[in-house]
Amino acid sequence: MKPTYTYNQTYLWLISLTAALGGFLFGYDWVVIGGAKPFYEPFFNITSVGDQGWGTSSALIGCMIGAGICILISDKLGRKRLLIASGLLFSISAIGTALAGTFWEFNFYRIIGGVAMGVALNLSPLYIAELSPPEKRGKMVTINQLLIMFGVLLAQLINWQISLADTQLADDATFEMIAASWSGQNGWRWMFAAEAVPALLFFGLMFFVPESVPWLIKNKEEDKARKILVRIGGENYAQDSIAEVKTTLREGDFGRVNLKELFQKRIMKLLGIGIFLAFLQQWSGINVVIYYAADIFQAAGYNLKQMMLNIVVIGGVMVLSVFITIFTVDRFGRKKLLLIGTSAMAILYGLIGYFFYIDLGGNAVVFAVLTNVMFYSFTLAPLLWVVLSEIFPTRIRGAAISIGALAHWIGNFTLTYFFPAIRENLGWANNFWLYGAICAFGFLVIYYVLPETKGKSLEEIEKELVG
């Protein structure tokens, strides 16, 4: 029987919420582009599918760079320092993008923001997982996803309100009319600039939280780790946790990570699972819904202001859906929820494709899209990061998760950049049917390959999966 401890819930929540501000900023940066797209494209006179794809996906180049940085130095510099740096980069990106005078400058600052996104999405859930007790870890890591969704919702609300502020812009405005309007000249700038406030808050607050406990122990700072653990769960909890971490850090394991270790046979299987889930999360098609929501709703027959409102509703659904995860992830487990999500999304993409095939637009498409977003938001969206933060050994966890994050961003970039061309060649219906087939394949892989990790300590998981 496992010992029971009394945890300092306030301290745990403060640490988790502070780190999860990185997730909040990721969420904002992730979707602000979708609401700004109808306005900055006319301003920069973007008409080719190549430039459309580049404007939407340029930040993802930075995300890949951020994930690569984490692979190389997160186990050397620690989680805290890199999260502080990401807060600074978010701030620079928000202000720089808002002030951009050329499409080149716009993409340059979007790439800087992408680096921050890559670091935050990688390290915020890892940091929370490494400081959370096993029985609370799923819930605490999911807080990061909850704040991602709050960031999504805030960005969409701000985009919507800014679009409404331009009372002179007609609902059926042409490309040229939008370019000459206040929304086309300045409105989209405020959509990006608003991110600077939470970015600076995150940057400042991260100075006041502790470093990851396993990282401190691995780097021979056990006294600091003990003080943190005592504050979280008391003396007995600190003693037991340190002993458990040390058990996994076997003799000789206190040195720096050699990247060759990631390619050992026993680790490669886990990396394969992580990389597959990362690509599945992206190629499930959700970012097409997020980044190109305006295009989807326009194709379904909605005008400009109706499109902006529908995008806000998507954000609301995403926020509410994460609460399902918080109350189910440690009860039903990661695997079962992922199976529910992939099967439901496969069916819903089939329906959405059918609606476009028979030219049935309007509310039917909106309802199917929102339901699809709901299933994604309480399964694939948060659980990728829960699983990645659990399945890798302590010694190489930072680097391994970074590889999963890099795969995530490669999948995101390829999907987002090539979507306009794919849509032109396949059409809307075939495009959504393709995503449905991918989700169905993901269901089979998860069913046969993914291990369940709920309720186990990180050290127990390591012993079971790696030995």
C-alpha positions as CSV (number, residue, x, y, z in Angstrom):
1,M,0.0,0.0,0.0
2,K,1.3,3.4,-1.0
3,P,1.9,6.0,1.8
4,T,-0.5,9.0,1.8
5,Y,0.7,12.6,2.1
6,T,-0.9,15.9,2.8
7,Y,-0.1,18.3,0.0
8,N,0.1,22.1,0.0
9,Q,-2.6,22.6,-2.6
10,T,-2.2,26.4,-2.8
11,Y,1.5,26.1,-3.6
12,L,1.0,23.4,-6.2
13,W,-1.7,25.4,-7.9
14,L,0.4,28.6,-7.9
15,I,3.4,26.8,-9.4
16,S,1.2,25.1,-12.0
17,L,-0.8,28.2,-13.0
18,T,2.4,30.3,-13.3
19,A,4.0,27.7,-15.6
20,A,0.7,27.3,-17.5
21,L,0.8,30.9,-18.4
22,G,3.2,29.7,-21.1
23,G,0.4,27.5,-22.3
24,F,-2.0,30.5,-22.2
25,L,0.4,32.5,-24.4
26,F,0.8,29.5,-26.8
27,G,-3.0,29.3,-27.1
28,Y,-3.3,33.0,-27.8
29,D,-0.5,33.0,-30.4
30,W,-1.8,29.8,-31.9
31,V,-5.2,31.2,-32.9
32,V,-4.8,35.0,-33.1
33,I,-3.5,34.5,-36.7
34,G,-6.9,33.0,-37.7
35,G,-8.9,36.0,-36.7
36,A,-6.3,38.5,-38.0
37,K,-5.9,36.7,-41.4
38,P,-9.0,38.3,-43.1
39,F,-7.5,41.7,-42.3
40,Y,-3.7,41.5,-42.6
41,E,-3.9,39.6,-46.0
42,P,-5.6,42.6,-47.7
43,F,-3.1,45.0,-46.0
44,F,-0.1,43.1,-47.4
45,N,-2.0,42.4,-50.6
46,I,-1.5,38.6,-50.1
47,T,-3.4,36.7,-52.9
48,S,-1.3,33.6,-53.8
49,V,-1.9,30.3,-51.9
50,G,1.9,30.2,-51.2
51,D,1.9,33.5,-49.4
52,Q,-1.3,32.7,-47.6
53,G,0.2,29.5,-46.3
54,W,3.4,31.2,-45.4
55,G,1.7,34.0,-43.4
56,T,-0.3,31.4,-41.5
57,S,2.5,29.0,-40.9
58,S,5.7,31.1,-40.5
59,A,5.4,31.0,-36.7
60,L,5.7,27.2,-36.9
61,I,9.2,27.5,-38.3
62,G,10.1,29.2,-35.0
63,C,8.2,26.5,-33.1
64,M,10.5,23.9,-34.6
65,I,13.5,26.0,-33.7
66,G,12.2,26.3,-30.1
67,A,11.7,22.5,-29.9
68,G,15.2,22.0,-31.2
69,I,16.6,24.4,-28.6
70,C,14.9,22.3,-25.9
71,I,16.4,19.1,-27.3
72,L,19.9,20.5,-27.1
73,I,19.9,22.5,-23.8
74,S,16.7,22.0,-21.7
75,D,18.5,19.2,-19.7
76,K,21.6,21.5,-19.3
77,L,20.0,24.8,-18.4
78,G,16.8,23.6,-16.8
79,R,13.2,24.2,-17.4
80,K,12.9,27.5,-15.5
81,R,15.5,29.5,-17.4
82,L,14.1,28.6,-20.8
83,L,10.5,29.4,-19.8
84,I,11.7,32.8,-18.6
85,A,13.4,33.3,-22.0
86,S,10.2,32.3,-23.8
87,G,8.2,35.0,-21.9
88,L,10.6,37.6,-23.2
89,L,10.4,36.3,-26.8
90,F,6.6,36.3,-26.6
91,S,6.7,40.0,-25.6
92,I,9.1,40.9,-28.4
93,S,7.0,39.0,-31.0
94,A,3.7,40.6,-29.9
95,I,5.0,44.2,-30.2
96,G,7.1,43.5,-33.3
97,T,4.2,41.8,-35.2
98,A,1.9,44.7,-34.3
99,L,4.3,47.3,-35.7
100,A,5.3,45.4,-38.8
101,G,5.3,47.5,-42.0
102,T,6.1,44.8,-44.5
103,F,5.2,41.1,-44.9
104,W,8.8,40.2,-44.3
105,E,8.8,42.0,-40.9
106,F,5.5,40.4,-40.1
107,N,6.9,36.9,-40.6
108,F,10.2,37.7,-38.9
109,Y,8.4,38.6,-35.6
110,R,6.0,35.7,-36.0
111,I,9.0,33.3,-36.2
112,I,10.3,34.9,-33.0
113,G,7.0,34.2,-31.3
114,G,7.1,30.7,-32.7
115,V,10.4,30.0,-30.9
116,A,8.6,31.0,-27.7
117,M,5.7,28.8,-28.5
118,G,8.0,25.8,-29.2
119,V,9.7,26.3,-25.8
120,A,6.5,26.9,-23.8
121,L,4.5,24.1,-25.2
122,N,7.4,21.7,-24.7
123,L,8.5,22.8,-21.2
124,S,5.4,24.1,-19.4
125,P,3.7,20.6,-19.1
126,L,7.1,18.9,-18.4
127,Y,7.8,21.4,-15.6
128,I,4.4,20.9,-14.1
129,A,4.6,17.1,-14.4
130,E,8.0,17.0,-12.7
131,L,6.8,19.0,-9.7
132,S,3.4,17.3,-9.3
133,P,2.6,14.2,-7.0
134,P,1.7,11.1,-9.1
135,E,-1.9,11.0,-8.1
136,K,-2.4,14.7,-9.1
137,R,-0.1,14.8,-12.1
138,G,-2.7,14.2,-14.8
139,K,-5.0,16.9,-13.4
140,M,-2.1,19.4,-12.9
141,V,-0.7,18.9,-16.4
142,T,-4.1,19.4,-17.8
143,I,-4.2,22.8,-16.2
144,N,-1.7,23.8,-18.9
145,Q,-4.1,22.7,-21.6
146,L,-6.9,24.6,-19.9
147,L,-4.9,27.8,-20.0
148,I,-4.0,27.1,-23.6
149,M,-7.8,27.0,-24.3
150,F,-8.4,30.2,-22.3
151,G,-5.6,31.8,-24.4
152,V,-7.5,30.6,-27.5
153,L,-10.8,32.0,-26.3
154,L,-9.3,35.4,-25.3
155,A,-7.6,35.8,-28.7
156,Q,-10.8,35.0,-30.4
157,L,-12.8,37.3,-28.2
158,I,-10.3,40.2,-28.8
159,N,-10.3,39.5,-32.5
160,W,-14.1,39.6,-32.6
161,Q,-14.4,42.7,-30.6
162,I,-11.8,44.5,-32.6
163,S,-13.5,43.5,-35.8
164,L,-16.8,44.9,-34.4
165,A,-15.1,48.2,-33.5
166,D,-14.9,49.0,-37.2
167,T,-18.5,50.0,-37.7
168,Q,-17.8,51.4,-41.2
169,L,-16.8,48.0,-42.6
170,A,-19.6,46.2,-44.4
171,D,-20.4,42.6,-43.8
172,D,-19.9,41.8,-47.5
173,A,-16.7,44.0,-47.8
174,T,-14.4,43.2,-50.7
175,F,-10.7,42.5,-50.5
176,E,-9.9,46.1,-51.5
177,M,-12.5,47.6,-49.1
178,I,-11.0,45.6,-46.2
179,A,-7.5,46.8,-47.1
180,A,-8.5,50.4,-47.0
181,S,-10.6,50.1,-43.8
182,W,-9.5,50.7,-40.2
183,S,-9.5,46.9,-39.6
184,G,-7.2,46.4,-42.6
185,Q,-4.8,49.2,-41.6
186,N,-4.7,49.0,-37.8
187,G,-7.3,46.6,-36.3
188,W,-5.3,43.4,-36.9
189,R,-2.3,45.1,-35.2
190,W,-4.1,45.4,-31.9
191,M,-5.0,41.7,-32.1
192,F,-1.3,40.9,-31.9
193,A,-0.3,43.7,-29.5
194,A,-2.8,42.6,-26.8
195,E,-0.6,39.5,-26.2
196,A,2.2,41.7,-24.8
197,V,0.4,42.1,-21.4
198,P,0.2,38.4,-20.4
199,A,3.6,37.8,-22.0
200,L,5.3,40.3,-19.7
201,L,3.4,38.9,-16.7
202,F,4.6,35.4,-17.5
203,F,8.2,36.7,-17.9
204,G,8.1,38.3,-14.5
205,L,6.3,35.6,-12.5
206,M,8.6,32.8,-13.7
207,F,11.4,34.3,-11.6
208,F,9.5,33.5,-8.4
209,V,8.8,29.7,-9.0
210,P,11.2,26.9,-8.2
211,E,13.2,24.8,-10.7
212,S,12.1,21.2,-11.6
213,V,12.9,18.8,-8.7
214,P,14.3,15.9,-10.9
215,W,16.5,18.4,-12.8
216,L,17.9,19.7,-9.5
217,I,18.7,16.2,-8.2
218,K,20.2,15.2,-11.5
219,N,22.4,18.4,-11.3
220,K,23.5,17.6,-7.7
221,E,21.4,20.3,-6.0
222,E,19.6,18.0,-3.6
223,D,19.2,20.5,-0.8
224,K,17.2,22.8,-3.1
225,A,15.1,19.9,-4.3
226,R,14.4,18.8,-0.7
227,K,13.2,22.3,0.3
228,I,10.8,22.4,-2.6
229,L,9.4,18.9,-1.9
230,V,9.0,19.6,1.8
231,R,6.9,22.7,0.9
232,I,4.8,20.6,-1.5
233,G,4.1,17.5,0.7
234,G,6.2,17.5,4.0
235,E,9.3,15.8,5.2
236,N,8.2,12.2,4.4
237,Y,7.1,13.1,1.0
238,A,10.4,14.8,0.3
239,Q,12.4,11.9,1.5
240,D,10.4,9.3,-0.5
241,S,10.4,11.4,-3.6
242,I,14.1,12.0,-3.6
243,A,14.8,8.3,-3.0
244,E,12.5,7.4,-5.9
245,V,14.2,9.9,-8.3
246,K,17.7,8.7,-7.3
247,T,16.7,5.1,-8.0
248,T,16.0,6.0,-11.6
249,L,19.2,8.0,-11.9
250,R,21.4,5.0,-11.7
251,E,25.1,5.2,-11.1
252,G,26.8,7.4,-13.7
253,D,23.5,8.9,-14.8
254,F,24.2,12.3,-13.2
255,G,26.2,13.5,-16.2
256,R,24.9,15.4,-19.2
257,V,22.6,13.6,-21.7
258,N,24.4,12.1,-24.7
259,L,21.9,12.3,-27.6
260,K,23.0,8.8,-28.7
261,E,21.2,7.5,-25.7
262,L,17.9,8.5,-27.4
263,F,18.5,6.0,-30.1
264,Q,18.9,2.9,-27.9
265,K,16.4,0.2,-28.9
266,R,14.5,0.4,-25.6
267,I,14.0,4.2,-26.0
268,M,13.3,4.1,-29.7
269,K,10.0,2.4,-29.2
270,L,8.9,5.1,-26.8
271,L,10.1,7.8,-29.1
272,G,8.1,6.2,-31.9
273,I,5.0,6.3,-29.8
274,G,5.6,10.0,-28.9
275,I,6.4,11.0,-32.5
276,F,3.3,9.2,-33.8
277,L,1.0,10.8,-31.3
278,A,2.5,14.2,-32.1
279,F,1.9,13.8,-35.8
280,L,-1.6,12.4,-35.1
281,Q,-2.6,15.4,-33.0
282,Q,-1.6,17.7,-35.9
283,W,-2.8,15.6,-38.9
284,S,-6.1,15.0,-37.2
285,G,-6.8,18.3,-39.0
286,I,-7.7,20.4,-36.1
287,N,-5.3,23.2,-37.1
288,V,-7.1,23.5,-40.4
289,V,-10.2,24.3,-38.4
290,I,-8.3,26.8,-36.2
291,Y,-6.1,28.6,-38.7
292,Y,-8.6,28.5,-41.6
293,A,-11.9,28.8,-39.7
294,A,-12.8,31.9,-41.6
295,D,-12.3,30.1,-44.9
296,I,-14.4,27.1,-43.7
297,F,-17.3,29.2,-42.5
298,Q,-17.1,31.4,-45.6
299,A,-17.4,28.3,-47.8
300,A,-20.4,27.2,-45.6
301,G,-22.1,30.5,-46.5
302,Y,-21.3,32.9,-43.6
303,N,-20.4,36.6,-44.0
304,L,-17.4,38.3,-42.4
305,K,-18.8,39.2,-39.0
306,Q,-20.7,35.9,-38.7
307,M,-17.4,34.1,-39.3
308,M,-15.7,36.0,-36.5
309,L,-18.5,35.1,-34.1
310,N,-18.4,31.5,-35.1
311,I,-14.6,31.5,-34.4
312,V,-15.3,32.8,-30.9
313,V,-17.8,30.0,-30.3
314,I,-15.0,27.5,-31.3
315,G,-12.9,29.0,-28.5
316,G,-15.7,28.7,-26.0
317,V,-16.2,25.0,-26.8
318,M,-12.4,24.4,-26.5
319,V,-12.3,25.9,-23.0
320,L,-15.4,24.0,-21.7
321,S,-14.1,20.7,-23.2
322,V,-10.9,20.8,-21.2
323,F,-12.9,20.6,-17.9
324,I,-14.0,17.2,-19.1
325,T,-10.3,16.1,-19.2
326,I,-9.6,17.6,-15.8
327,F,-12.3,15.4,-14.2
328,T,-11.7,12.3,-16.2
329,V,-8.0,11.9,-17.0
330,D,-7.0,10.4,-13.7
331,R,-10.2,8.4,-13.4
332,F,-10.5,6.8,-16.8
333,G,-6.9,7.0,-18.0
334,R,-5.1,8.4,-21.0
335,K,-5.6,5.6,-23.4
336,K,-9.4,5.3,-23.1
337,L,-10.0,9.0,-23.6
338,L,-7.7,9.0,-26.7
339,L,-9.7,6.1,-28.2
340,I,-12.9,8.0,-27.6
341,G,-11.5,11.1,-29.2
342,T,-10.0,9.5,-32.4
343,S,-13.1,7.4,-33.1
344,A,-15.5,10.3,-32.6
345,M,-13.3,12.6,-34.8
346,A,-13.2,10.0,-37.6
347,I,-17.0,9.9,-37.7
348,L,-17.4,13.7,-37.5
349,Y,-14.9,14.4,-40.3
350,G,-16.8,11.9,-42.4
351,L,-20.0,13.9,-41.7
352,I,-18.4,17.3,-42.4
353,G,-17.0,16.0,-45.7
354,Y,-20.4,14.7,-46.6
355,F,-22.0,18.1,-45.9
356,F,-19.6,19.8,-48.2
357,Y,-20.1,17.0,-50.8
358,I,-23.8,17.6,-51.0
359,D,-23.4,21.4,-50.6
360,L,-25.2,21.5,-47.2
361,G,-23.8,24.6,-45.5
362,G,-24.9,26.7,-42.6
363,N,-25.7,25.3,-39.2
364,A,-25.1,21.7,-40.0
365,V,-21.4,22.4,-40.8
366,V,-21.0,24.6,-37.7
367,F,-22.5,22.0,-35.4
368,A,-20.3,19.2,-36.8
369,V,-17.2,21.4,-36.6
370,L,-18.0,22.4,-33.0
371,T,-18.6,18.8,-31.9
372,N,-15.4,17.8,-33.6
373,V,-13.5,20.5,-31.8
374,M,-15.0,19.4,-28.5
375,F,-13.7,15.8,-28.8
376,Y,-10.3,17.0,-29.9
377,S,-10.1,19.5,-27.0
378,F,-10.6,16.9,-24.2
379,T,-8.7,14.1,-25.7
380,L,-5.9,14.6,-28.3
381,A,-5.2,18.2,-27.4
382,P,-4.2,17.8,-23.7
383,L,-3.3,14.1,-23.6
384,L,-0.5,14.2,-26.0
385,W,1.4,16.3,-23.5
386,V,0.3,14.2,-20.5
387,V,1.6,11.1,-22.2
388,L,4.8,12.7,-23.4
389,S,5.6,14.0,-19.9
390,E,5.2,10.4,-18.5
391,I,6.6,7.8,-20.8
392,F,10.3,8.8,-21.0
393,P,13.0,8.0,-18.4
394,T,14.0,10.8,-16.1
395,R,17.5,11.2,-17.4
396,I,16.5,11.9,-21.0
397,R,12.9,13.2,-20.5
398,G,13.6,16.8,-21.5
399,A,15.4,15.9,-24.7
400,A,12.9,13.1,-25.6
401,I,9.9,15.4,-25.1
402,S,11.6,18.0,-27.2
403,I,11.8,15.5,-30.0
404,G,8.1,14.8,-29.7
405,A,7.5,18.5,-29.7
406,L,9.6,18.9,-32.8
407,A,7.6,16.2,-34.5
408,H,4.4,18.1,-33.4
409,W,5.6,21.3,-35.0
410,I,6.8,19.6,-38.2
411,G,3.3,18.1,-38.5
412,N,1.7,21.4,-37.8
413,F,3.8,23.3,-40.3
414,T,3.4,20.8,-43.2
415,L,-0.4,20.6,-42.6
416,T,-0.8,24.4,-42.3
417,Y,1.5,25.4,-45.1
418,F,0.2,23.0,-47.7
419,F,-3.5,23.1,-46.7
420,P,-4.4,25.9,-49.2
421,A,-2.9,23.9,-52.1
422,I,-4.5,20.6,-50.8
423,R,-7.9,22.3,-50.6
424,E,-7.5,23.6,-54.2
425,N,-6.7,20.1,-55.5
426,L,-8.9,17.9,-53.4
427,G,-11.8,20.1,-52.6
428,W,-13.4,20.6,-49.1
429,A,-15.1,17.2,-48.9
430,N,-12.1,15.0,-49.8
431,N,-9.9,17.1,-47.5
432,F,-12.1,16.3,-44.5
433,W,-12.4,12.7,-45.4
434,L,-8.7,12.4,-45.5
435,Y,-8.5,13.7,-41.9
436,G,-11.2,11.2,-40.9
437,A,-9.1,8.3,-42.3
438,I,-6.1,9.6,-40.4
439,C,-8.1,9.6,-37.1
440,A,-9.3,6.1,-37.8
441,F,-5.7,4.9,-38.3
442,G,-4.7,6.7,-35.1
443,F,-7.4,4.8,-33.2
444,L,-5.9,1.5,-34.3
445,V,-2.4,2.4,-33.3
446,I,-3.4,3.7,-29.9
447,Y,-5.5,0.6,-29.2
448,Y,-2.7,-1.8,-30.0
449,V,0.5,0.1,-29.0
450,L,-0.1,2.8,-26.3
451,P,0.5,1.8,-22.7
452,E,-1.7,3.1,-19.9
453,T,0.1,5.3,-17.3
454,K,-2.7,6.7,-15.0
455,G,-2.0,6.7,-11.3
456,K,1.7,5.6,-11.6
457,S,4.7,7.6,-10.5
458,L,7.1,8.7,-13.2
459,E,9.6,6.3,-11.7
460,E,7.2,3.3,-11.8
461,I,6.3,4.1,-15.4
462,E,10.0,4.1,-16.3
463,K,10.6,0.7,-14.7
464,E,7.6,-0.8,-16.5
465,L,8.4,0.6,-20.0
466,V,12.2,0.7,-20.0
467,G,13.3,-1.7,-17.2
